[in-house]
Amino acid sequence: MPDFLLEDEINGVAAGVDEAGRGPWVGPVVAGCAVFLSRGVDERLLQNLNDSKKLSKKKREMLYDLLQQEKAKGTMLIGIGEASAAEIDNINILNASFLAMKRAIAAAGAKPDLVLVDGNREPKDFGFKTKAVVKGDAKSYSISAASILAKVYRDRLLEEMAQKYPGYGFEKNAGYGTKAHIEGLKQFGVTPEHRKSYAPVKEFLK
């Protein structure tokens, strides 16, 4: 379960960042940024925050709403950043993930002394001091909150995309290469939202 130990190690403001959507074949990669300005947040937040993949959709939605409420109360800074499918194709998914994180920090209006980045890679040219934290969303409240923001926001984006491009199952598969997605590609072809640099999508472009 996450805690504030990593945040407490630094003398200053810590921001957590995490991304959702590296693996899917379609849509943007989305990053969240979360900064706890106060520890006096809703208890339900701290009791339930965890790696977003371990939580039910209902619980993630509840936590997402609580994070918005904490922002409104002034106890947290939160932000969301995206990098489009075209940007992913241009600069690759790793760099696009870091770009989305940079945008999320800017959207949060954060000026952190340290950015805790989920994963084992530290971004270059971030403008802030960074620390990579493997499985960070299960260790740090800030990263965990960022992972919830990114995941819920991206799932909602894909649900909207499913209305624009029906037949691919985006509302259920979040853009991953499921059977329904492959059937959609066979039937309707590649959409403008597909990541054309991804090998399975390239196959359908031939």
Secondary structure, 3 states (H helix, E strand, C coil): CCECHHHHCCCCCEEEEEEECCCCCECCEEEEEEEECCCCCCHHHHHHCCCHHHCCHHHHHHHHHHHHHHHHHCCEEEEEEEECHHHHHHHCHHHHHHHHHHHHHHHHCCCCCEEEEECCCCCCCCCCCEEEECCHHHCEHHHHHHHHHHHHHHHHHHHHHHHHCCCCCHHHHCCCCCHHHHHHHHHHCCCCCECCCCHHHHHHHC
